[in-house]
Amino acid sequence: MTLFSIAKKNIKMNFSNYFLYFASMIFSIVIYFTFVSLKYDKTIQATSDGSTKISSAFSGAAVVLMIFVAIFIWYSNSFFTRKRKKEVGLYSLLGVRKKQIGKMLFYENFIMGLLALIIGIAVGSVLSKLFVALLMKLMGYEVVGNFSISVAAIINTVIVFLLITLITSFQGYRLIYRFKLIELFQADKEGEKESRASFIVALLSIILIGTGYWIALQNLMDSKVWKTLGFMVTPMVILVTVILGTYFLFSTLTVYVLKLSRKNKKSYWKGINIIGTSQLLYRMKGNARTLTIIAVLSATTLTAVCTAYSMYYNNRTNAEKFNPNSFMFIDTNNKVSQKVQNIMSQNKNHQVIYHAAILTLEVEADITGFKNEFYGNEMRYTLISNHDFNKLAKEQKRNENLTLKGEEAVVLDATYMDSISPKYVGSSISFKTNKKVQHITFTDFKKYSVFNLYTIQNSIVVSDELFAQLQSEIRPLNVEAYKITNDDDAKQLSKDVQALVPEKANLSSFYADYSAGLESSGLLIFMGGFLGLVFLAATGSIIYFKQLTEAGADKGRYEILYKIGVKKKEVRKSIAKQMLFIFALPLLAGIAHCAVALTALSNLMQTNLVLPVVICMGIYTIAYIVYYFLTVNSYYKIVIKTK
């Protein structure tokens, strides 16, 4: 029997142990192959007009994925090598030469890597059309491409994963040379010392995490901490304090809490709680680094996916906020405006809900009255009369009806932010006309505008009498606004209007913003979703591998329990409690870190992210729970065999 055939036999006999690692590798290869395939996909290139943005995004994502998968495979492989140290030691004891053992381990890992590569590419090729269709749907394109397999993507994937497999296989080969025989037989006992608990370090963990959270939730614009440390250093301080605090939380605070619970004799001596608590106490220090990595990865994955989904979820709302009219432009030529009106009225796919021609006045205003450090001394504003505002607001179904007199004014600020925008109410600004300097005082402000943001950025509503007076001193501008039905499907109409209206007219359309937002956020949610799934599979697998490695070392303890009459049901319950502790800690820490990061982002963007964030966290938690039950079941099967 050759070493290669022994390696194949070992894989067959231990396939149940390797299954999750093997499945995770296949899943990673499928995702990597998909990303590389999409980069070369002709349908996407044709639909997006060969956008370099999409190609660059997939290239960048593929590199991130490649680095992460390489680390994951290396990390997972190290667990398997540790698990097999005793077996390797036995081979050596039986007289098998080190070189032969090394070759056998190399062949085992290489065969699995090669099989995973073949299956991954085959599955990825079959699913590629589905992924293209999904991406097109998310980006708002209704295109179905032909089935095709990219040769370039296959070559790229084969090179990358063969390289990763060769490196990890060599890691197995070196195992027999790195350890002495006695170390291989005692591998299961590594790290089996009860962890120490320090009240000071436990307290420090809470202080560090609390400090990181406090700095992250500060208002960026007026925070002394952010101003003192700077916008480059402060995020690093947050990362360091939170990660270090999380490590201390797992290595010390949890040990401290477990030791406190051990003092509760009633609970400690109930059932076999003594076994579960003792095992956790002995292993928390060894698990702390892994749990910290998983908590940070979970937080990063959740934050990235939640942010991408929030952008996708809020795309329509944002497009409507900044484009209350389907089309808007400045009337620079009456003939052009008439042609646009004809196109709108004759279009069979869209009906005109309203058409408004509004007189406006442009002024350069002295805004020192705002006393705001984020604003300069002057700003261009567009004035609209009280009457025209009420008319347009009514067309836009807004429940607003202003009544302004004299020099009273109301500013319309769709980009209003509490921390940056001026305190409008009570403030006064001034501007020059041909005859005098005019002062106006703000009695109110609105967090929206009746104008499209790209056409008219800053606008003020003034009283009708003041507007009439200024109209004789400042040359008015006519602004055309249209609202049509199905404006999210007005691609052709947008092209037709764009072809007519000159650039200086500042044409803006709901469709242009909506489709651009859908394209970018759809691309982000696609990449974020798939990368998040890979990260989730990797983090879940790492806990799974580590717990199963420990299960092998726990066989002896459970064998003793059987001998003294402990029932299987009690064993399963004890295992479930231990696993819950191990799984829940990094998940809860990851969710807490993510919640703080997204709260800071929500405050900065002035956007409510609650619903999309809850949806993403819910899906992530459900997937994590699946890993929990899978681990409990596998752990139980390993220790129950000792009976």
GITA-V292445 format. One record per residue. N is the residue number from 1. RES is the residue in three letters. OMEGA is omega in radians with two decimals (* if undefined). Layout:
# GITA-V292445
n:N res:RES omega:OMEGA
n:N res:RES omega:OMEGA
This chain:
# GITA-V292445
n:1 res:MET omega:-3.11
n:2 res:THR omega:3.11
n:3 res:LEU omega:-3.13
n:4 res:PHE omega:-3.14
n:5 res:SER omega:3.06
n:6 res:ILE omega:3.12
n:7 res:ALA omega:3.12
n:8 res:LYS omega:3.14
n:9 res:LYS omega:3.12
n:10 res:ASN omega:3.14
n:11 res:ILE omega:3.14
n:12 res:LYS omega:-3.08
n:13 res:MET omega:-3.10
n:14 res:ASN omega:-3.01
n:15 res:PHE omega:3.14
n:16 res:SER omega:3.11
n:17 res:ASN omega:-3.08
n:18 res:TYR omega:-2.92
n:19 res:PHE omega:-3.07
n:20 res:LEU omega:3.09
n:21 res:TYR omega:-3.14
n:22 res:PHE omega:-3.13
n:23 res:ALA omega:3.13
n:24 res:SER omega:3.11
n:25 res:MET omega:3.13
n:26 res:ILE omega:-3.13
n:27 res:PHE omega:3.13
n:28 res:SER omega:-3.14
n:29 res:ILE omega:3.12
n:30 res:VAL omega:-3.12
n:31 res:ILE omega:3.14
n:32 res:TYR omega:-3.14
n:33 res:PHE omega:3.13
n:34 res:THR omega:-3.12
n:35 res:PHE omega:-3.13
n:36 res:VAL omega:3.12
n:37 res:SER omega:-3.12
n:38 res:LEU omega:3.13
n:39 res:LYS omega:-3.09
n:40 res:TYR omega:-3.03
n:41 res:ASP omega:-3.09
n:42 res:LYS omega:-3.14
n:43 res:THR omega:-3.14
n:44 res:ILE omega:-3.12
n:45 res:GLN omega:-3.13
n:46 res:ALA omega:-3.10
n:47 res:THR omega:-3.09
n:48 res:SER omega:3.14
n:49 res:ASP omega:3.11
n:50 res:GLY omega:-3.10
n:51 res:SER omega:3.10
n:52 res:THR omega:-3.13
n:53 res:LYS omega:-3.11
n:54 res:ILE omega:3.14
n:55 res:SER omega:3.14
n:56 res:SER omega:-3.13
n:57 res:ALA omega:-3.13
n:58 res:PHE omega:3.10
n:59 res:SER omega:3.13
n:60 res:GLY omega:-3.13
n:61 res:ALA omega:-3.14
n:62 res:ALA omega:3.12
n:63 res:VAL omega:3.11
n:64 res:VAL omega:-3.12
n:65 res:LEU omega:-3.10
n:66 res:MET omega:-3.14
n:67 res:ILE omega:-3.09
n:68 res:PHE omega:-3.12
n:69 res:VAL omega:3.11
n:70 res:ALA omega:3.13
n:71 res:ILE omega:-3.11
n:72 res:PHE omega:-3.11
n:73 res:ILE omega:3.10
n:74 res:TRP omega:-3.10
n:75 res:TYR omega:-3.12
n:76 res:SER omega:-3.13
n:77 res:ASN omega:3.14
n:78 res:SER omega:3.08
n:79 res:PHE omega:-3.12
n:80 res:PHE omega:3.13
n:81 res:THR omega:3.11
n:82 res:ARG omega:-3.12
n:83 res:LYS omega:-3.04
n:84 res:ARG omega:-3.10
n:85 res:LYS omega:-3.11
n:86 res:LYS omega:3.13
n:87 res:GLU omega:3.13
n:88 res:VAL omega:3.11
n:89 res:GLY omega:-3.14
n:90 res:LEU omega:3.08
n:91 res:TYR omega:-3.10
n:92 res:SER omega:-3.14
n:93 res:LEU omega:-3.13
n:94 res:LEU omega:3.04
n:95 res:GLY omega:3.08
n:96 res:VAL omega:-3.08
n:97 res:ARG omega:-3.10
n:98 res:LYS omega:-3.11
n:99 res:LYS omega:3.14
n:100 res:GLN omega:3.10
n:101 res:ILE omega:3.14
n:102 res:GLY omega:3.13
n:103 res:LYS omega:-3.13
n:104 res:MET omega:3.11
n:105 res:LEU omega:3.11
n:106 res:PHE omega:-3.13
n:107 res:TYR omega:-3.12
n:108 res:GLU omega:-3.10
n:109 res:ASN omega:-3.11
n:110 res:PHE omega:3.12
n:111 res:ILE omega:3.13
n:112 res:MET omega:3.12
n:113 res:GLY omega:-3.13
n:114 res:LEU omega:3.11
n:115 res:LEU omega:3.13
n:116 res:ALA omega:-3.14
n:117 res:LEU omega:-3.13
n:118 res:ILE omega:-3.12
n:119 res:ILE omega:-3.11
n:120 res:GLY omega:-3.14
n:121 res:ILE omega:3.14
n:122 res:ALA omega:3.14
n:123 res:VAL omega:3.14
n:124 res:GLY omega:3.13
n:125 res:SER omega:3.14
n:126 res:VAL omega:-3.06
n:127 res:LEU omega:-3.03
n:128 res:SER omega:-3.14
n:129 res:LYS omega:3.11
n:130 res:LEU omega:3.13
n:131 res:PHE omega:3.09
n:132 res:VAL omega:3.13
n:133 res:ALA omega:3.13
n:134 res:LEU omega:3.13
n:135 res:LEU omega:3.13
n:136 res:MET omega:-3.14
n:137 res:LYS omega:-3.13
n:138 res:LEU omega:-3.11
n:139 res:MET omega:3.06
n:140 res:GLY omega:3.11
n:141 res:TYR omega:3.10
n:142 res:GLU omega:-3.11
n:143 res:VAL omega:3.07
n:144 res:VAL omega:-3.09
n:145 res:GLY omega:3.07
n:146 res:ASN omega:3.13
n:147 res:PHE omega:3.12
n:148 res:SER omega:3.11
n:149 res:ILE omega:-3.11
n:150 res:SER omega:3.11
n:151 res:VAL omega:3.14
n:152 res:ALA omega:3.14
n:153 res:ALA omega:3.13
n:154 res:ILE omega:-3.13
n:155 res:ILE omega:3.14
n:156 res:ASN omega:-3.10
n:157 res:THR omega:-3.13
n:158 res:VAL omega:-3.12
n:159 res:ILE omega:-3.07
n:160 res:VAL omega:-3.04
n:161 res:PHE omega:3.03
n:162 res:LEU omega:3.12
n:163 res:LEU omega:3.13
n:164 res:ILE omega:-3.11
n:165 res:THR omega:3.13
n:166 res:LEU omega:-3.12
n:167 res:ILE omega:-3.12
n:168 res:THR omega:3.09
n:169 res:SER omega:3.11
n:170 res:PHE omega:3.08
n:171 res:GLN omega:3.10
n:172 res:GLY omega:3.14
n:173 res:TYR omega:-3.08
n:174 res:ARG omega:-3.04
n:175 res:LEU omega:-3.05
n:176 res:ILE omega:-3.12
n:177 res:TYR omega:-3.03
n:178 res:ARG omega:-3.03
n:179 res:PHE omega:3.03
n:180 res:LYS omega:-3.09
n:181 res:LEU omega:-3.11
n:182 res:ILE omega:3.13
n:183 res:GLU omega:3.14
n:184 res:LEU omega:-3.13
n:185 res:PHE omega:-3.11
n:186 res:GLN omega:-3.08
n:187 res:ALA omega:-3.11
n:188 res:ASP omega:-3.06
n:189 res:LYS omega:-3.13
n:190 res:GLU omega:3.06
n:191 res:GLY omega:-3.11
n:192 res:GLU omega:3.08
n:193 res:LYS omega:-3.13
n:194 res:GLU omega:-3.09
n:195 res:SER omega:3.09
n:196 res:ARG omega:3.12
n:197 res:ALA omega:3.12
n:198 res:SER omega:-3.13
n:199 res:PHE omega:-3.10
n:200 res:ILE omega:-3.14
n:201 res:VAL omega:3.10
n:202 res:ALA omega:3.11
n:203 res:LEU omega:-3.14
n:204 res:LEU omega:3.13
n:205 res:SER omega:3.13
n:206 res:ILE omega:-3.13
n:207 res:ILE omega:-3.11
n:208 res:LEU omega:-3.14
n:209 res:ILE omega:3.13
n:210 res:GLY omega:3.13
n:211 res:THR omega:3.12
n:212 res:GLY omega:3.12
n:213 res:TYR omega:-3.09
n:214 res:TRP omega:-3.14
n:215 res:ILE omega:-3.11
n:216 res:ALA omega:-3.08
n:217 res:LEU omega:3.09
n:218 res:GLN omega:3.04
n:219 res:ASN omega:-3.03
n:220 res:LEU omega:-3.00
n:221 res:MET omega:-3.10
n:222 res:ASP omega:-3.13
n:223 res:SER omega:3.11
n:224 res:LYS omega:-3.13
n:225 res:VAL omega:-3.13
n:226 res:TRP omega:3.14
n:227 res:LYS omega:-3.09
n:228 res:THR omega:-3.08
n:229 res:LEU omega:-3.12
n:230 res:GLY omega:-3.06
n:231 res:PHE omega:3.10
n:232 res:MET omega:-3.05
n:233 res:VAL omega:-3.04
n:234 res:THR omega:3.11
n:235 res:PRO omega:3.11
n:236 res:MET omega:3.11
n:237 res:VAL omega:3.13
n:238 res:ILE omega:-3.12
n:239 res:LEU omega:-3.09
n:240 res:VAL omega:-3.10
n:241 res:THR omega:-3.11
n:242 res:VAL omega:-3.12
n:243 res:ILE omega:3.13
n:244 res:LEU omega:3.12
n:245 res:GLY omega:3.12
n:246 res:THR omega:3.12
n:247 res:TYR omega:3.11
n:248 res:PHE omega:3.12
n:249 res:LEU omega:-3.09
n:250 res:PHE omega:-3.04
n:251 res:SER omega:-3.03
n:252 res:THR omega:-3.06
n:253 res:LEU omega:-3.14
n:254 res:THR omega:3.10
n:255 res:VAL omega:3.13
n:256 res:TYR omega:3.14
n:257 res:VAL omega:3.13
n:258 res:LEU omega:3.13
n:259 res:LYS omega:3.07
n:260 res:LEU omega:-3.14
n:261 res:SER omega:3.12
n:262 res:ARG omega:3.13
n:263 res:LYS omega:3.06
n:264 res:ASN omega:-3.00
n:265 res:LYS omega:-3.09
n:266 res:LYS omega:-3.13
n:267 res:SER omega:-3.05
n:268 res:TYR omega:-3.10
n:269 res:TRP omega:-3.14
n:270 res:LYS omega:3.14
n:271 res:GLY omega:3.09
n:272 res:ILE omega:3.07
n:273 res:ASN omega:-3.14
n:274 res:ILE omega:-3.14
n:275 res:ILE omega:-3.09
n:276 res:GLY omega:-3.12
n:277 res:THR omega:-3.12
n:278 res:SER omega:-3.13
n:279 res:GLN omega:3.11
n:280 res:LEU omega:-3.14
n:281 res:LEU omega:-3.11
n:282 res:TYR omega:-2.98
n:283 res:ARG omega:-3.06
n:284 res:MET omega:-3.11
n:285 res:LYS omega:3.13
n:286 res:GLY omega:-3.12
n:287 res:ASN omega:-2.99
n:288 res:ALA omega:-3.10
n:289 res:ARG omega:3.13
n:290 res:THR omega:-3.12
n:291 res:LEU omega:3.11
n:292 res:THR omega:3.13
n:293 res:ILE omega:-3.12
n:294 res:ILE omega:3.12
n:295 res:ALA omega:-3.13
n:296 res:VAL omega:3.11
n:297 res:LEU omega:3.12
n:298 res:SER omega:3.14
n:299 res:ALA omega:-3.13
n:300 res:THR omega:-3.12
n:301 res:THR omega:-3.11
n:302 res:LEU omega:-3.11
n:303 res:THR omega:-3.12
n:304 res:ALA omega:-3.10
n:305 res:VAL omega:-3.14
n:306 res:CYS omega:3.13
n:307 res:THR omega:3.14
n:308 res:ALA omega:-3.12
n:309 res:TYR omega:3.12
n:310 res:SER omega:3.11
n:311 res:MET omega:3.13
n:312 res:TYR omega:-3.08
n:313 res:TYR omega:-3.06
n:314 res:ASN omega:-3.06
n:315 res:ASN omega:-3.12
n:316 res:ARG omega:-3.12
n:317 res:THR omega:-3.14
n:318 res:ASN omega:3.13
n:319 res:ALA omega:3.12
n:320 res:GLU omega:-3.13
n:321 res:LYS omega:-3.08
n:322 res:PHE omega:3.10
n:323 res:ASN omega:3.14
n:324 res:PRO omega:3.08
n:325 res:ASN omega:3.14
n:326 res:SER omega:3.08
n:327 res:PHE omega:3.04
n:328 res:MET omega:3.07
n:329 res:PHE omega:3.11
n:330 res:ILE omega:-3.11
n:331 res:ASP omega:3.13
n:332 res:THR omega:-3.11
n:333 res:ASN omega:-3.06
n:334 res:ASN omega:-3.11
n:335 res:LYS omega:3.12
n:336 res:VAL omega:-3.13
n:337 res:SER omega:3.13
n:338 res:GLN omega:3.12
n:339 res:LYS omega:3.12
n:340 res:VAL omega:3.14
n:341 res:GLN omega:3.13
n:342 res:ASN omega:3.13
n:343 res:ILE omega:-3.11
n:344 res:MET omega:-3.04
n:345 res:SER omega:-3.08
n:346 res:GLN omega:-3.11
n:347 res:ASN omega:-3.08
n:348 res:LYS omega:-3.08
n:349 res:ASN omega:-3.09
n:350 res:HIS omega:3.07
n:351 res:GLN omega:3.12
n:352 res:VAL omega:3.12
n:353 res:ILE omega:3.01
n:354 res:TYR omega:3.03
n:355 res:HIS omega:-3.11
n:356 res:ALA omega:3.02
n:357 res:ALA omega:-2.99
n:358 res:ILE omega:3.06
n:359 res:LEU omega:3.11
n:360 res:THR omega:3.10
n:361 res:LEU omega:3.12
n:362 res:GLU omega:3.14
n:363 res:VAL omega:2.99
n:364 res:GLU omega:-2.99
n:365 res:ALA omega:2.99
n:366 res:ASP omega:-3.03
n:367 res:ILE omega:3.11
n:368 res:THR omega:3.11
n:369 res:GLY omega:3.11
n:370 res:PHE omega:-3.10
n:371 res:LYS omega:-3.10
n:372 res:ASN omega:-3.05
n:373 res:GLU omega:-3.13
n:374 res:PHE omega:3.12
n:375 res:TYR omega:3.11
n:376 res:GLY omega:-3.14
n:377 res:ASN omega:-3.09
n:378 res:GLU omega:3.08
n:379 res:MET omega:3.12
n:380 res:ARG omega:3.12
n:381 res:TYR omega:3.03
n:382 res:THR omega:-3.11
n:383 res:LEU omega:3.07
n:384 res:ILE omega:-3.11
n:385 res:SER omega:3.10
n:386 res:ASN omega:-3.11
n:387 res:HIS omega:-3.11
n:388 res:ASP omega:3.09
n:389 res:PHE omega:-3.12
n:390 res:ASN omega:-3.12
n:391 res:LYS omega:-3.12
n:392 res:LEU omega:3.12
n:393 res:ALA omega:3.12
n:394 res:LYS omega:3.11
n:395 res:GLU omega:-3.11
n:396 res:GLN omega:3.09
n:397 res:LYS omega:3.06
n:398 res:ARG omega:-3.13
n:399 res:ASN omega:-3.10
n:400 res:GLU omega:3.05
n:401 res:ASN omega:-3.06
n:402 res:LEU omega:3.04
n:403 res:THR omega:-3.07
n:404 res:LEU omega:-3.14
n:405 res:LYS omega:3.03
n:406 res:GLY omega:-3.07
n:407 res:GLU omega:3.08
n:408 res:GLU omega:-3.13
n:409 res:ALA omega:3.07
n:410 res:VAL omega:-3.13
n:411 res:VAL omega:3.10
n:412 res:LEU omega:-3.05
n:413 res:ASP omega:-3.12
n:414 res:ALA omega:-3.13
n:415 res:THR omega:-3.06
n:416 res:TYR omega:3.06
n:417 res:MET omega:-3.06
n:418 res:ASP omega:-3.01
n:419 res:SER omega:-3.03
n:420 res:ILE omega:-3.02
n:421 res:SER omega:-3.13
n:422 res:PRO omega:2.99
n:423 res:LYS omega:-2.97
n:424 res:TYR omega:-2.98
n:425 res:VAL omega:-3.14
n:426 res:GLY omega:-3.14
n:427 res:SER omega:3.11
n:428 res:SER omega:3.02
n:429 res:ILE omega:-3.13
n:430 res:SER omega:3.07
n:431 res:PHE omega:-3.09
n:432 res:LYS omega:2.97
n:433 res:THR omega:3.13
n:434 res:ASN omega:-3.01
n:435 res:LYS omega:-3.01
n:436 res:LYS omega:3.01
n:437 res:VAL omega:-3.07
n:438 res:GLN omega:3.08
n:439 res:HIS omega:3.01
n:440 res:ILE omega:-3.12
n:441 res:THR omega:-3.11
n:442 res:PHE omega:3.09
n:443 res:THR omega:-3.12
n:444 res:ASP omega:3.01
n:445 res:PHE omega:3.13
n:446 res:LYS omega:3.13
n:447 res:LYS omega:3.07
n:448 res:TYR omega:3.04
n:449 res:SER omega:3.06
n:450 res:VAL omega:3.10
n:451 res:PHE omega:3.01
n:452 res:ASN omega:-2.99
n:453 res:LEU omega:-3.09
n:454 res:TYR omega:-3.12
n:455 res:THR omega:-3.14
n:456 res:ILE omega:-3.01
n:457 res:GLN omega:-3.07
n:458 res:ASN omega:-3.08
n:459 res:SER omega:-3.11
n:460 res:ILE omega:3.05
n:461 res:VAL omega:3.10
n:462 res:VAL omega:-3.12
n:463 res:SER omega:-3.10
n:464 res:ASP omega:-3.11
n:465 res:GLU omega:3.10
n:466 res:LEU omega:3.14
n:467 res:PHE omega:3.14
n:468 res:ALA omega:3.14
n:469 res:GLN omega:-3.13
n:470 res:LEU omega:-3.10
n:471 res:GLN omega:-3.13
n:472 res:SER omega:-3.08
n:473 res:GLU omega:-3.12
n:474 res:ILE omega:-3.14
n:475 res:ARG omega:-3.09
n:476 res:PRO omega:3.04
n:477 res:LEU omega:3.11
n:478 res:ASN omega:-3.14
n:479 res:VAL omega:-3.13
n:480 res:GLU omega:3.13
n:481 res:ALA omega:3.12
n:482 res:TYR omega:2.95
n:483 res:LYS omega:-3.11
n:484 res:ILE omega:3.07
n:485 res:THR omega:3.11
n:486 res:ASN omega:-3.09
n:487 res:ASP omega:3.06
n:488 res:ASP omega:-3.14
n:489 res:ASP omega:-3.01
n:490 res:ALA omega:-3.08
n:491 res:LYS omega:-3.09
n:492 res:GLN omega:-3.14
n:493 res:LEU omega:3.11
n:494 res:SER omega:3.12
n:495 res:LYS omega:-3.12
n:496 res:ASP omega:-3.13
n:497 res:VAL omega:3.14
n:498 res:GLN omega:-3.12
n:499 res:ALA omega:-3.09
n:500 res:LEU omega:-2.96
n:501 res:VAL omega:3.13
n:502 res:PRO omega:-3.06
n:503 res:GLU omega:-3.08
n:504 res:LYS omega:3.13
n:505 res:ALA omega:3.12
n:506 res:ASN omega:3.14
n:507 res:LEU omega:3.05
n:508 res:SER omega:3.12
n:509 res:SER omega:3.09
n:510 res:PHE omega:-3.07
n:511 res:TYR omega:-3.10
n:512 res:ALA omega:-3.14
n:513 res:ASP omega:-3.10
n:514 res:TYR omega:-3.10
n:515 res:SER omega:3.11
n:516 res:ALA omega:3.11
n:517 res:GLY omega:3.14
n:518 res:LEU omega:-3.12
n:519 res:GLU omega:-3.09
n:520 res:SER omega:-3.11
n:521 res:SER omega:3.08
n:522 res:GLY omega:3.10
n:523 res:LEU omega:-3.12
n:524 res:LEU omega:-3.10
n:525 res:ILE omega:3.09
n:526 res:PHE omega:-3.12
n:527 res:MET omega:-3.14
n:528 res:GLY omega:-3.12
n:529 res:GLY omega:-3.10
n:530 res:PHE omega:3.09
n:531 res:LEU omega:3.10
n:532 res:GLY omega:3.11
n:533 res:LEU omega:3.11
n:534 res:VAL omega:3.13
n:535 res:PHE omega:3.14
n:536 res:LEU omega:3.14
n:537 res:ALA omega:-3.11
n:538 res:ALA omega:-3.11
n:539 res:THR omega:3.10
n:540 res:GLY omega:-3.12
n:541 res:SER omega:-3.12
n:542 res:ILE omega:3.10
n:543 res:ILE omega:-3.12
n:544 res:TYR omega:-3.12
n:545 res:PHE omega:-3.08
n:546 res:LYS omega:-3.12
n:547 res:GLN omega:3.12
n:548 res:LEU omega:3.06
n:549 res:THR omega:3.14
n:550 res:GLU omega:3.13
n:551 res:ALA omega:3.12
n:552 res:GLY omega:-3.14
n:553 res:ALA omega:-3.08
n:554 res:ASP omega:-3.07
n:555 res:LYS omega:-3.09
n:556 res:GLY omega:-3.11
n:557 res:ARG omega:-3.12
n:558 res:TYR omega:3.09
n:559 res:GLU omega:3.11
n:560 res:ILE omega:3.14
n:561 res:LEU omega:3.12
n:562 res:TYR omega:-3.09
n:563 res:LYS omega:3.13
n:564 res:ILE omega:2.95
n:565 res:GLY omega:3.09
n:566 res:VAL omega:-3.08
n:567 res:LYS omega:3.13
n:568 res:LYS omega:-3.11
n:569 res:LYS omega:3.14
n:570 res:GLU omega:3.11
n:571 res:VAL omega:-3.13
n:572 res:ARG omega:3.14
n:573 res:LYS omega:3.13
n:574 res:SER omega:3.12
n:575 res:ILE omega:-3.14
n:576 res:ALA omega:3.13
n:577 res:LYS omega:3.13
n:578 res:GLN omega:-3.10
n:579 res:MET omega:3.12
n:580 res:LEU omega:3.12
n:581 res:PHE omega:-3.09
n:582 res:ILE omega:-3.10
n:583 res:PHE omega:-3.03
n:584 res:ALA omega:-3.06
n:585 res:LEU omega:-3.13
n:586 res:PRO omega:3.13
n:587 res:LEU omega:-3.14
n:588 res:LEU omega:3.11
n:589 res:ALA omega:3.13
n:590 res:GLY omega:3.13
n:591 res:ILE omega:3.14
n:592 res:ALA omega:3.13
n:593 res:HIS omega:-3.13
n:594 res:CYS omega:-3.12
n:595 res:ALA omega:3.14
n:596 res:VAL omega:-3.13
n:597 res:ALA omega:-3.10
n:598 res:LEU omega:3.05
n:599 res:THR omega:3.09
n:600 res:ALA omega:3.13
n:601 res:LEU omega:3.14
n:602 res:SER omega:3.11
n:603 res:ASN omega:-3.11
n:604 res:LEU omega:-3.08
n:605 res:MET omega:-3.10
n:606 res:GLN omega:-3.11
n:607 res:THR omega:3.10
n:608 res:ASN omega:-3.08
n:609 res:LEU omega:-2.97
n:610 res:VAL omega:-3.03
n:611 res:LEU omega:3.13
n:612 res:PRO omega:-3.14
n:613 res:VAL omega:3.13
n:614 res:VAL omega:3.13
n:615 res:ILE omega:-3.12
n:616 res:CYS omega:-3.12
n:617 res:MET omega:3.12
n:618 res:GLY omega:3.14
n:619 res:ILE omega:-3.13
n:620 res:TYR omega:-3.11
n:621 res:THR omega:3.13
n:622 res:ILE omega:3.12
n:623 res:ALA omega:3.14
n:624 res:TYR omega:3.14
n:625 res:ILE omega:3.09
n:626 res:VAL omega:3.09
n:627 res:TYR omega:-3.13
n:628 res:TYR omega:-3.11
n:629 res:PHE omega:3.11
n:630 res:LEU omega:-3.13
n:631 res:THR omega:3.13
n:632 res:VAL omega:-3.11
n:633 res:ASN omega:-3.12
n:634 res:SER omega:3.12
n:635 res:TYR omega:-3.12
n:636 res:TYR omega:-3.13
n:637 res:LYS omega:-3.12
n:638 res:ILE omega:-3.06
n:639 res:VAL omega:-3.10
n:640 res:ILE omega:3.14
n:641 res:LYS omega:-3.08
n:642 res:THR omega:-3.10
n:643 res:LYS omega:*
